[in-house]
Amino acid sequence: MIRRRAAASLAALLTAAACSRPATSPGAAPASAAPATPSGPRVVLPSGAAVTVEVAATDQERAQGLMFRESMPKDAGMVFLFDDLEIRPFWMKNCHFPLDMIYTTKDGTVVDVLENVAPCAPDPAPCESVAPTAKADTILEVNAGVAGAQGAVPGVKLRFISIPGR
């Protein structure tokens, strides 16, 4: 069960994104005789594989992110949207599985990739932030190993589908 927590200060919100609680839950695919065509927000990786994503566009959604989840489907992720380019540290507090963090610009250009970022130890242990080497306004979180397997490296482009402002 997902526990609700009060929103932290704005500074904490901007750094508490990585494994913070989800904004929405991905919908189940409808049952049909033919394969379902994915709909809703997606990111197409350089390999052509599509990841169904939840969108975190508000401070509260970004602060909640993926916290308290035990796992995430292999073809799922969360995309964090910001208005401006900045170095955006994330942390893995209350996350239960490692992630790849793909930092991009609005046009989908990958500027940095942090691979296999491990969750923080349980409280009261400290939880350090991880930071990219380049400014970004869009961050895609996927399961550890997905970025490398799907060709997400600096300089390539991701394609955003049904993601506001991207």
C-alpha positions, 0 to 999 in steps of 0.5 A, spaced: 500 500 500 502 506 498 503 511 504 502 518 503 507 523 506 506 531 506 510 535 501 517 537 503 520 544 502 521 546 494 528 545 495 527 538 497 521 537 492 527 538 486 532 533 489 527 528 492 524 526 485 528 519 483 524 514 487 519 518 490 511 516 490 507 515 483 503 521 481 498 516 477 498 508 476 499 506 469 492 503 466 491 496 464 491 494 457 484 492 454 483 485 453 482 484 445 483 479 440 488 483 436 494 486 440 493 492 443 496 499 440 499 502 446 496 509 448 497 514 453 504 517 454 510 513 451 517 514 450 521 511 444 528 509 446 533 509 440 532 502 439 525 503 437 522 500 444 517 504 447 516 505 454 509 507 457 510 512 462 507 516 468 508 523 467 510 527 473 509 535 472 508 538 478 512 539 484 508 534 488 508 529 483 515 529 482 516 529 489 512 522 489 515 519 483 516 512 484 517 511 492 514 505 496 513 501 489 516 494 490 517 493 482 516 496 476 514 493 469 520 492 464 516 496 459 514 502 464 517 508 466 516 515 469 518 522 466 519 528 470 518 534 466 521 541 468 520 548 465 528 550 464 535 547 464 538 545 470 543 540 473 537 536 477 540 531 482 535 526 484 535 521 490 533 514 491 529 515 498 524 509 499 525 506 493 526 498 492 529 497 486 535 500 482 533 505 476 537 508 470 536 515 469 536 518 462 537 526 462 534 529 456 532 536 453 525 537 451 527 535 444 529 528 446 536 529 446 540 525 451 545 529 455 547 524 460 545 517 463 546 515 470 545 507 470 544 502 475 542 507 481 541 503 487 536 505 492 538 508 499 538 504 505 532 504 510 531 510 515 535 512 519 541 511 514 543 518 510 540 518 503 545 521 498 543 525 491 546 523 485 547 528 479 548 528 472 554 532 469 549 536 464 543 540 464 536 537 463 529 539 463 526 532 462 528 526 466 526 519 464 527 513 469 526 506 467 529 499 470 536 498 471 539 496 465 534 498 460 538 505 458 544 501 456 540 495 453 536 500 448 542 504 446 540 511 450 547 514 451 549 522 450 547 525 443 542 520 441 534 522 441 528 519 445 521 520 442 516 523 446 509 521 445 503 524 448 507 528 453 505 535 454 510 540 452 515 535 449 
